[in-house]
Amino acid sequence: MPHIIAEPCVSTKDTACIAVCPVDCIHPTPDEDDFEGAQQLFIDPDTCIDCGLCVDECPVKAIFPEEDLPEEWAAFVEKNAQYYA
């Protein structure tokens, strides 16, 4: 199961997780056109290899394995998937 970026990332968009991702599955990056307009970062569920490197790197603790995502943030599973649709 992929990792999910949840509510603590909204309006934060700290990019430390992007730097450690070995498969480049976290977007938008600061050099992408939609970075400024995005409210948060997203993990591509089809590309994520569940390495977990991003979890420890996130300063606001916004990244979870899907199975550990707090129930109140369940909607972020779909938000992450829709960004890549």
Summary of the structure (lengths in Angstrom):
residues: 85
radius of gyration: 11.3
end to end distance: 17.4
largest distance: 32.4
contacts: 225
relative contact order: 0.31
helix: 33%
strand: 12%
